Amino acid sequence: MDTGEAMVHAAVKMNMRTKGNEQEISAAQYGVDIDVISSVYINDGAKNWPTVLATNLCNNPKLALGTRDELALMLTSACGMPMTTPFMATRLSRILSVRAKSLVDPILAGRGYGVDLAVTGVGIRDAVRAGVNASNVREAMLKTTFHPDGIELGDRWYSYERIASYETEMPWYCFGLRFAGNLIPLKTVLAIRGFGISEFLNLDAAAMQLANTDQMKIRARLLAS
């Protein structure tokens, strides 16, 4: 800050301290011991940084992959602050004010992101990051469809094939899918696609309930091999 700003800043701080002392003395007369703590700072252009952060992350979720320093650099530019007073990354770890929280939550919720994590600037980032990760998982789930005799991955069909295994009745051990000529164990495919065994069992059971006669014959033949 320049000399003029510094003088005004110092004067306002002194006035605030004087008023605080007056209130402390007034309360003491009623037998109440209080401390008045006040902060005075010059608006650096980043007063509304929580909403700026939330808006920018929602508009470009890839930014949520960034570090605190990267977000601080983005806010320095987005808030229109001169580079001589850059946005400090440490501010991203401070608890949002009630007002800031009330403004940030609708921005996140309006884009389908959760608001529970958004109690700090880093929390805003994490809320968007978690939403992006959840979307990726949902997308993978939607593109993976289980059938009694195989799996649809995207728009491609892969039939189950029998692989050598001592576990003759456990599909994730004895079934496999052929990719580019190579027979890959089903348990490996499930791990790559992010499915746990219990999750597969539920989806496989649901597929079996919808199985037609031909699918049931193929399934029985595979298990008997």
C-alpha positions, 0 to 999 in steps of 0.5 A: 500500500502507498503512504496515503493508504497506510496513514488511513489504514492506521487511523481507522485501526486506531479508531476501531481500537478506541471504540473497542476500549470504550465497549470493554469499559462499558461492559465492565461496569455491568460486571462483564469482562469482554475483549473486543477484537477487530480487523481492519484491512484495505480491500485488495480486490479479492473480497468476493474470492469464494464466489469467484473460485466456485464459479471458475471451478464450476465453469472449468472443473479441470481447475479442481485438479490444481494445487493451492498455489495454482488456485491462488494464481488463478484468483489473482487474475480472476479477481483483478488484483495487481500482481504486486499484491497476489492472492495468498494461497494460505487464505484458501485454508481459512473457514468461509464466513457465513455470508460467503458460504451462503453465496457459494453453496447455490453456485455448487449445488446449481451445478450438481456438486455437494456443498458439505465439503465447501467450508474453506477455499480448499473445500470448494475445490475438493467439492468440485473434484469429488463431483468430477470423480463421481461423474467419471465413476458413473460414466464408467458404470453406465458404459459397462453392462453385464449379461449372463454370457458376456459384457458390453463395454461401451458399444462393443460386445465381449463374450465370456470364455472359460479360463484355466482355474481351480475355482470352477463355480466362481465366474470372476475366476473361471471366466475371461474376456478376449482383448486383441487376441489375449484372454484376460481374466474377468477379475482383472477386467472388473478391477480395471473398470472399478467394480468390486466382487460383491458389486459384480455379484449383484449385477450378475445376479440381476442379469441372470434373472433377465436371461433367455434360454440361449444365454442360460445354455451358454452360461451352463456350458461355460461353468461345466467346461 
